[in-house]
Amino acid sequence: MSEGRRPLWYLYILLKNRWFLVKALLIVMIPTVVITFMLKKKYTVISVIMPPEDQSASGLSIAGLGLSEFAGYFSGGMGFSLPLMTTMSDVFEEILKSRSLAEHVIMSTAFIDSTDLRKIYDQNSHLGLYWARLKFKENYSTSVTPSGFLRVEFTAGNPWYAVEVSESIIATLDSINNEINVSRLEQTTDFLEIRMRNADSLLNCSIVNLRFFEEQHGLMNPDQELLVFIENIAELKRQYITLLTDASAIRAGISGGYSSTALLKERRAQELLEVIRMLETGNPAEGYEDIMTSMSPGQYSTIQYEYAGLRADYEMALRMSAGASLSLQQAVVAEGREQQSIRVLDPPRHPGWKSKPKRSLILLEVFLLAFVSLFGFLIARENLRDVKKKRPEQWEPWRKLFEEIKGDVSFRRKRR
């Protein structure tokens, strides 16, 4: 039979040792069945949270810069700019995995008592929380689905306790989200109050300068071309203030961005400042000649250009002051508005059926592992017997080696 090894030889070995396999498998499987039925049932509660919405006040702006950009809250109002390829779902997943959230849920759901860690916690609270966090993380997992939803799973021996803990997790996340949003709105309001004071100060300064000019040179009645010129300079100054504000917000960490972006904005602002100065003196820079195309050389005097600059300052400051006032009012309204709670697609519910232990899988895996191991043992034993009978010269060195190993083991036993 050994001459026709493949595949009949394996079937022959299997049938030849059938009772050995049956007995060995029974010895393995009977305790496995008993143990699996002694394992405690566990229930997994699954909750699905919808991706956080953008709660920034995108409609508010000052000097052409969005309010959300001022406060630095992007894609959900979290108070910071996100790295490349990072979504708000990833950020909320990190919050769900944080130590702070785990400790808050542990302390608010009697988790320490449920894991029999009360004695350790009473003796050493830090050590008790450490072990409680480990136990908590064993039964808790979070992930982001391919569509960007947050998936939260918690497993416990009591399904209703698993529901309670899952609800506490969602409530804690919602509390953290609200706290961040309120902090964002408060910071936005404070920032806009500063911007409004600055805009009002700039407006008052421009009014004083314009009034002083009129007292010295009298009232001026600019024609249509000069009004257009004033309007253009006012717009350039608004862009200049916008660039400086944006750059300073980035450098102060209020707005998201990189230092290279702030540097580019500052350089662009400096270029605009040079253009504004040239236009106010009647010498436009290259690329800005169209602003003065309707003006013939020498059409206006130096005093008129000075008046145009002062009037442009006033128009620019007036717009910024009005915009800041409106934005501040809207920010105050937004701060007083009730914050939107996290939306849950699948709230925590009784799972209806246990998740652990999966007895059928355990029994199948143990049976296959035992069968493969025993069958491999039989094949190895038959090959060894075949070598002993048909090729004793190959087996002799191995026999001597095994005798030496046996002698070493016997010698050590005698010494002991």
Disulfide bonds with the S-S distance in Angstrom:
none
